Amino acid sequence: MKEYKKILIIQTAFIGDVVLATPLIQSLSKSFPGAELYLLTTPKGKEVLDGDPCLTDIIPYDKKRQQKGIFHFLKVVEELRRMHFNLAVVPHPSFRSSLLAFLCGIPYRVGFDRNAGVFLFTSKVPYQLKLHEAERNLELSYALGAPEGDYPLKIHVSDRDREFARDFISKNGVLPNDLLIGINPCSVWPTKRWIPERFAQVGDAMSNEFKARIIFVGGQEDGWLVEKIALFMKTRPILAAGRLSLKHLAGVMERCRLFITNDSGPLHIAMAMKTPTVAIFGPTTTNLGFGPYGESFRVVEKVGLSCRPCGKHGGHRCPLKNFACMKEITVDDVVLAARELIR
């Protein structure tokens, strides 16, 4: 197996995609112990994987905001060229990522054959649709000669992050022996969001049946949604949208006995924290390879709809304007799955 001194992994997609790259990071770290391993990712990606012992450093690339445009792209290329990487591993299937690796002058560049810039790679790996995305990413490492292994999703949470999460929960009235259930009703894609009123009913059902405390999570932009759901509830939940960093969110999830979520980034954070998870899938399907990756989970979906999946990421509107994939998932469906995991 060829030796590499300095390896760059490029994954600048959504948070969930970054978490799904952690098995690849572990495999490369174990297989090339003498190499320095760097990750180029978004600021949110850096936030969630900061402190990962497998990585020498994480390089943030804010491609959609502060570093948007060709000028900043070329500045990133210039910065990376000075670092003299000799291997680039590119799980991100975008042309920008493959072009970046090429322009940086990295002599060996490995990526998937479905990448828009596949011709810029020195080695291409088949993108196997039948595999989970975490397992597909591992194929990039195996193509370099790494031995196959069992690599779970993993997020490093420091003692300080855990302490913050404990204090946050305690200040919101959660006692040490209370059963805590987290709910994420949010998603970047509107069609991936289950019905708000039904999330409220599930929260009330869990609170009544298991005497559980309910905590709603989400980003800063999701505050309106969790507040709307709370208004539908008879019990009083904890509203944490926008109040937790991604590491603090991971710390809270670690404390949760159960997590209920749409198909979104927090799903994969929960699986990395080994939290039993109910995942609600509407416009997307697990066959795409982005479902829960771990052991303790249930997927709730409406099987048999010919319109599913309507896209890889969902969308802003239902193409058929009936939203059947979400409307036909009942409160009882989700409560039953939650009950199975708790018991």
Secondary structure, DSSP 4 states (H G I P E B T S, - for coil): ----SEEEEE--S-HHHHHTTHHHHHHHHHH-TTSEEEEEE-HHHHHHHTT-TT-SEEEE--TTTTT-SHHHHHHHHHHHHTT--SEEEE-S--HHHHHHHHHTT-SEEEEETTSTTGGG-SEEE---TTS-HHHHHHHHHHHTTPPP----------HHHHHHHHHHHHHTT--TT--EEEEE---SSGGGPPPHHHHHHHHHHHHHHH--EEEE---GGGHHHHHHHHHH-SS--EE-TTSS-HHHHHHHHHH-SEEEEESSHHHHHHHHTT--EEEEESSS-GGGTTS--SSSEEEEE-TT-TT--S-SS--SS-TTSS-HHHHTS-HHHHHHHHHHHH-
